Structure formats: C-alpha cells, structure tokens
Amino acid sequence: MPELIKSFAWDAFVLFFYAQVVGLDGLLLGLALAIILVFDAVADPYIGALSDRMDRAPLGRRHTLMAAAVVPFAVGIAMVFRVPGGLEQWQIFAWLLGFGLLARVGISFWTVPAYAMGGELTRESGERNIVAVMRNLGNQLAILTVPWAAFAWFFVPGGGFSKPQLNPAPYPDFGLFIAGAGAALMVVGLIGTRARMRTVEQLDRSIASEAPETLLQLFRRLVAAIRITPNVGRLLLVALLVLFTNSVVNQLTLHLATYFWQLDGSWTPRLLIAGVLGSMVAMFLAPAWMKLVGTRAAMISGLAVFFVVQAGAVLLPLFGLSPPPATAAIGAFVFAFRVLGGLAYGLYVVPFNTVTYDIGDEHEANTGKPQQGLVASFMFIGLQVGSGLVALFAGSFLGIIDFPVGLPVDQMPQDKVRALAWFFTGLILVAGTAMAWLVGRFDVSAEKQARIRANLARLRAIDAQPEEVKPAPAP
C-alpha cells in the first residue's frame, strides 16, 4: 500500500508539477526522472539480495530494512513537492534529483522486502491467490484516497487558475499528506506482519551471512538467474513493460485531462480513480477467471482489453468519434473507458502477482536457496526502468515540441496538444503488443508448479533433519 500511494502521487503529479507549474525544462525534467528511476532500479537487486541474507538482523531479514525505510521516504517525498521559489533551472533539477532519489530509493527498502515477504507468508497456491488479491485490494483502496483527497482538500477551484492543478500553492501541503499517509501505512504493515514472519523465519532455512555483493556481482547473479530459470528473464521484461504502460497512462493523465479532454474540476479526480474502481471489482473476479481459463490466458486477456480501451480513450476523440472537449459528456466517456481498463488490468495483475511468487519458488528449487527477495528485486528492476523510460521520453517530448508553460487552457496551441495525444497512443500500442507476446511465453503450468512445491517440501524436510542423519551430498 505505501508503494502504491507513492507511485500514484509520483506518476500522476510530479511530471505535471515540474513541467507545467514549476517550469523545469522538459529535457532536464526527463533526465532527472530517468536518473532517479534507473538508480532506484540498480539499488533494488542489492536490497533484495541483502534482505535474503539478514537472518540475524534485529527485526529479521525482511522487517529490518522495511523499518529503516520510513523516515527517508517521508522526508524525500515531502520535499519533492516543496520547491523553493527563485531557483534557476539547474537548481530545480538538483532539487528534484536529490529529494527524488531519497524518496524513491528510500521506499525501495520497504517495497522489495515486503513483496518478497508475500511469497513467504504462505506456500499454498490457493492462499497465495488470496494474498495477491488482498494485496491488490489494499493497494487500490489506498490509492483511491489520493486523488479524492488531492482534489477535495488541496486542488480546489480558486486562486485565479482555470484548473486547480495549475496552482502552485497546494503542492507543499499535498506532499506532506503523501509523506504522512505512506509512513503511517508502513508502520501498520510492519506491526501487522511481524508475528507471522518471526515464525516463518525461525522455521525456514537460513542463509549464511556473506559480505555485501558489488553491483557487478549482482549483475552476474541476474544473468545467472535468467540462465538457470528463464522465467526470471521473462518476469523482468514483463515488469518493465507493465510499468512502462502504466506510467504512460499515469504520468500523462493530468496533461491530457487539462489540455486534451479539458475536464472540469469534478471530472479530473473521477478520472484519476476510475481505473482503481475497475481494478477493485476485478480483485473479486480474478481468482474465478484464472480457474476458468488458466493463469497465462487470464493475463493475456486482461492485457488485451486494457490496451485497447486505454488507446481508444484517446484515439476516438482524435478522430472526432467522441463527445467534444470541455463537456460533461467527454468526462463520462473517458471515465467509462478508464473503469473498463482498470477492470481488465485487475484481471491481469492478480495472476501476475501469483506468477511472481511461483517463479520465486522455481528459482529456489533450482538453486537450493530462498530467492523470493532476489526475484522480487529483479521484478522491480523492470518496474523502475519502465517508469524511468517513460519519464525520459515524456519529458524529452515535451521539450522537443516546446510544450508551452503558463498558458491558459483555451490559449494552448492545439497542434501541441494533438501531438501529445498521438505520442501517448503510440507508446501504449507498442508496449501493449510486446507485452502480450511476452506473457504468452511464460512457462507457468499448474503441473509444473505442483512439482516445484513438492521438491521444495522435500528440501525443507531434509534441512529440518539433524546434521548427523541428513543424506550425504551426491559425489
């Protein structure tokens, strides 16, 4: 839940805030966001590998790093939205880069161990589906509050701005709200899972303490993991494309809502929560859908519908096949498309989370060591790189087309707005086609996972035996 609150606030507001409110040059903005997210991606496997090795840490291998993440994240995300006035372009760049790194890398010390922990709380397939559903339902409930609170408490009409999100005054308090909400949920998550994980870590095989790995060693582990367990490589690429697509939608929604669809103050927050509403419904439907069509088919069908409706919400207005902009009808039109897209995405993401846990088990069976932390970190490499690429592309594109800053909505050149809409659609279609093809190549049959779980149960039974009665290793 904390990760989703951060991600929603970051994706929905940071690009728009720095581009259209602060006025940071698009190329510098894209560069800063890309550096932040790629650095975060590089740190994730180190965090995952470190967490896998911290059996003797004061709060255990997962909770020690999770507890250390709370303060850096809260300080970083609050300061991202509190840019001092009078700064030069490179000073704004440095401000975003420094506090953005603190926020993003800080919360990774929470997210990577927390995600790995989800695969350790239970090994049973049905319970893992429930964990995946509850994780995603909690995420959706958490981020549902962000746009509602943003436009109910902070971005309200007034101040001489035609769209409240163009007003710089509310952003510092909004940043404090995100910091407080995220930190509070991190503390709740720590307390709520501590007892169960203490039991799990006492029963599970421990990993001998080793010196921290260098980045080169971690890269070699990634290459080795992909060679040993090819599904790890597929997971990495799918994760990259998933967040690439989501970031296209999330990071450019405020631009499209403000200048393309020209939504009023009531429809903009509804649009931001539309996908969440659809995803919440999907959380209850996904287990039955997976059982009916299988894990891989559930993922592919969800992705196909998601990409079609996300592209359609922009393509149909471009061709004049939707209600006109700046009307209640266009708000309802886009809202309906986003709800359907959220439903489709939810039908994809639940089986994807289950597959992530299963691949962690597969890699553990192949290597003989607990690997949920490492596999989770590899997944987050894809997530961070995907988001970083979108930030780089979107910021650079705004700079290349010289998208104006500070103009009233009715004075914004329509050729610039339509160029941005076509840019959005092109990214969606390219990423969607690649992801649907890649998901179809996952080797995640129920029979294979049953064999893996049986093998892991046998290994754990051997590890539980006293040293003197354990079978001798094969010569």
N, C-alpha and C positions, 0 to 999 in steps of 0.2 A: 504493500500500500504506500509506504513513503516514496519508493522509487517512482510509482505512477503519478503521485502528486507532483513530485519534482519534474518528471518528464513532461507532464501536461502543461505545467506552468512554463517550463523552458521552451518547449516546442511551440506552444500557442502564442507566447508573448515576447520572448527575447528577441527574435528576428524582427518582429514588427516594431518593438520598442526602440531598439537601437537604429533601425533603418528609417522609420517614419517619425519618431518622436525626438530621439537624441540627435539624429542626423549623421551617424557614422557612415563614412563612405562604404558602398556595397562591397568593394573588393577587400577592404580592411576587415569589414564585418564577417564576410565569408571566411577569410583567412583565420581570424581569431576563433571562430566557432569550430572550424575544421581542426585547428591545432588542439583545442580543448578536448574535442571528442576522440581524436586519434591518440592523444596522450592517455586519455582515460582507457581506451581500448588496449594500449600497451600495458597499462597497470593491471588490468583485470586478470590475466593469467597468473601474474605474480601473486595477486591477492588470493586467487583460488588455490594455487599450489601452497602458499603459506598457510592458509586455513586448513588444508588437508593434513598439515604436519603439526598442528598446535594442540596435540592431545594433552600436553602437560600445562597449558596456559591456565591462568586463574579461573576463567569462566568457560573453559572448554574450547575446542577447535573452531567452533562457529561463533559463539557469543562474545568472545574476547574482541575480535575485530569489529563485530557489529556494535558493541558498546563504544568503541573508540571512534566511530563514525559520526556520532550525534552532533557534537559541537562544531567540528569543521564544516559539515554540511550546512547547519543552520546559519553560521556566520557568512559563509560564502554566498548562499542563495539570497540572503537579505541584502548584501552589499551589491550584488549584480544589478538590482533594481534601484539602487541609491547612488546614481551617478552625480557627482558634484557639478555645478554649473561652471562655465568659463573654461572648460578643458579643451585643449587642441585635439585634432584628430588622432594623433599617435598616443596621446594621454588617455583618451577614451578607449582606444584599442588595448592599451596596457591594463586599464581598469577592468575591462571585460575579461581579458585573458587571465589575469591574476585571480580574481574572485570567482570566475567561472571554473578554473581548474580546482580551486578549493572546494567548490560545491560539488562538481561532478566526480572528482576522484574521491572526495570525502564520502559521498553516499555509496560509492562502489564498495567501500569497506563494509557497508551494510548489505548491499544487494547481492553480491556474489556469494558470501557465506549463507545468506538467508535462502537464496534459491537452491544452493546445494543441500541445505538442511531439509528442504521439501522432499527430496528424494530419499532422505534417511529416516524421516518420521515414520514411514511405513514402506514395506517391500511388496505388499499385496496389491495386485493390479486394480481391483475394484476400489480399494481405499485410496490408491494413487489418483484415480479418476476423481474421487470426491475431493481430495486435497487440491487437485488442479482446478476443479470447479469453484471451491471455496476461495482459493487464492485469487482467481479472476473475478469472482463476485465481489470480494472485498476490495480489489483494485478499482472495479467500476463504481462501487459505492463511494469510495474515497474521492476519486477524481470527479464524480458527479457534483460534489460540493464546490469544486474550484471555480468553474465558470459561473455557477449560481452566485456564490459569494462575491466573485470579482465584479459582476455587473449589478448586484444588489447593494453592495456596501462600498465599493471603490469607484468603479467606472460608471458613474451615474450622469445623466444629462446636466449640462450647465457649464459654466466657465467659458462660454463663448465658443465652444467647439461643436461642430456639426455631428461628430461621432465622439463619444466619451473616451474611446481608446486612444484618441489623438491628444488627449490632455495629459501633460507630464506629471501633474500634481499627485494623482493617486498611486503612482507606481511604487514609491518607497514603502508606503503602508501595506500595499499588496505583497511586496517582498517579505515583510515581517510576518504577514499572515501565513505565507507558504512555509517560511522557516519554522514558525511555531507549530503548525499542523503536522509537518513532516517529522519534526523532532519528537513530538508527543506520540505519534504512532510508532516511531522506532522504539521508544521506551516501552510502550504497551506490548509490542511484538517480542521484545527481549523477555519481559516478565512472563508472558503467556506461554512461551515455548521452552522456558528454562528447565522445568522439571522433567519433561519428556526427553529432552536432548541429553540431560545428565544420565538418564537411564540408558539411552541409546549408545552414548559414548563409552559407558562402562562395559557394555556387552559386546560392542563392535571391536573388530581388530584394530589395534593401534598401529600407528606409523612411526617408525623410529625417527627421532629428531635429527634433522640434517641441516647443514648450512643453507641459507637462502640461495636460490639459484640466480645466475645472471640472466639478462634478457636473451643472450644468445642461447643459453641452456634451455630457457623456456621456449624459445622458438624451435629448438631441436625437439623438445617434448611435443610440441604441437605437430610438427612434421611426423614424428614417430607415431603419435596418436592417430593421425589420419591414415598412416600406412597400416597400423595394426587393426584399427577399427574404422573402415571407410565411412561409416555413418557419421563419424565425428566431423569429417570434412563437409559432408552434405549439410549437417546441422549448422556449421559455421556460415556457409553460403546462404542458406535459407534465412538464418537470423539477420544477416546483412541486408538481404532484400526485403525482409519484413519491415525492419525499422526504416530502411530507405523509403519504402512506400508510405508507411505511417508518418514519417517525418515530412514527406512532401505534402500530405494532407494537413497535418497539424501546423507546420511552420508557415504555410501559405494561406491558411483559412482566414485569418484576420485581414490579410491583403485582399483576398477575393471578396470577403463579406463587406469590406469597406468600399472598395472601388469597382468591383465587377458586378456582384449582385446588388450592392448598395442597400444592404439590410439596415433596418432601423434598430434602435436600442433594445427593442423587445425580442427581435428575431436573432440577433447575433449570439446572445447567450444560449438560446434554444438550439441554435446550430451547433454550438460547441458541446452540448450534452447529447445531441441526437444519436451519435454513434454509441455512446455509453448506454442509452436506453435499449437500443437494439442488442447490444452485447449482453446486457443483463438478462434479457429474455433467452438468449442463446445459451447461457450457462446452464439453464434447466433442460434445454432440448439436446445439448451436445452429447451427453452420455448415451441417450437412446439412439441418436443419429449415428454415433460411432458403432454401436452394437448392430445397427441395421445394415450399414454399408461398409464397415471396416474403417480402421484408422486412416489409412492413406487416402481412400476415396472421400472421407469426411473432410480431410484437409484440402484436397483439390477442389471439391465442390464449393466449399466456403470461400476459397481464394477467388475462384472464377466469378462468382456473384459479386464479391467485394470490389474487384477491379472494374467490372462492367458498370456498377452503379456510381462509383467514385468518378470515373471518366464521364459518364452520362450527365452528371450534375453540372458539368462544365461544357461539354460538347453541345448539348441541346440548346442552352442559351446562346452559344456562339453561332449556331445555325438558325436562330430565331424560332426555335421549336418549344419555347417555354414562356411563361408569363414575363412581362417586361421588368427590368430592374427597378428598384426603389418602390416596390409594391408589396403588400401583404401576401399576394399570391406567389411571388417568387420565393418569399421566405418559407411558405408552406411547402412549395415544390422542392426546394433544396433540403428542407428538414426531413421530408419523407424519404428522399434518396439516401440521406445520411443514416436514418434509422435502419433502413434496409441494409446498408453497407455494414453498420455495426452488428446487425444480426448475423450476416454472413461471416464477418471477421470472428465473432464469438464461436461460430461453428467450426472455424479453423483453429483458433488458438488453444482450445481445450485439448484436442488431440495432439497439438504440437507440444504442449507442456508435458503431457504423458509420454510422448516420444522422447523428449529430452531426458526424463528420468530413466526410461528404458535404455537409452544409449549410454547413460552413465553406468548402468548395470552391465551392459555389454562390454564396455571398456574395462570395468573392474574384473569381469570374468576373464577377459583376455590378458590382463596384466597381473592379476592376483592382489591388487591393492585397491582400497577405496578411492574412487576417482570422481565422485559427484562434484566436488569443488572445482577440479580441473576442467571437467566437461562444461560445467556452468560458466566458468570463466571464458572458455572458448566460444560459447554461445554469445556472451556479452561482448566479445571482440567484434563479432558480426554486427551486433546491435549498435555499438558505438561507431564503428566505421561507417555503417549505413547512414546513421544520423549525421555524421561529420561530412560525408559526401554531399548530402542534401544541403546542409548549411553552406558549404563551399560553393556548390552550384547556384543555389538560390541567391546568396549574397552577391556572387560574381555577376549573375544575370541581371540583378537589379542595377549593379554598377555599369554593366555593358550597355544596357538600354537607357541609362541615365534616368531611372525612375524618379520623378520629382519628389521632393520632401517639402512639407509645409503647405502644399496647395489645398484649398477646399475641395471636397469630393466632386462638386459639379464643375470644377475647372481642371480636373485631371485629364490629360490627353487620352482619348480612347484607344489610340493605336498602342500606347504603352500598356494599357490595361489588357487589351486583347492579346498582346504579345505574352504577357504574364500568364494568361489563361491557357494559351497554347503550350507554353513551357510546362505548366502543371500537368496538362493532359499527356504530353509526350513522355514525361518521366513515369507517370502512372502506367501507361500501356507497355513501355519497355520493361520495367521492373516486374509487372504482373505476368507477362509472358514467360520471362526467365524463371520466376519462382514457381509457377505452375508446372513447368517442365521438370524442375529440380525436385520438387516434392514427390513427383511420380516415381523417382528413382530411389526413395527411401526403402531400405530392407527392414521392415518392422512387423513382420507377420506374428500373429499370436502364438503359433507353434514355436517359432524361434525364441520368443521371449520366455515361453514356458521352459524351454531347455536351458536358457541362461539362468533363470531363477533357481532351477533345480541344481545347476552347477554351483551357484553361489551358496546355496544352502549346504551343499556338501563341503565346500571350502570352509564355511563358518563352523561346521560341526568338527572338522579336523582341527581348526585353530582353537576350539574350545577344549580340546583334549589336553591332558598334562603332557609336558615335553617328552617324558620317557615312553609314552605309548603312541605318540604320533608316528605315522608311517615314514620310513626313510625316503628322502627325495630320490627321484629317478636318476640313475647314473648318466 
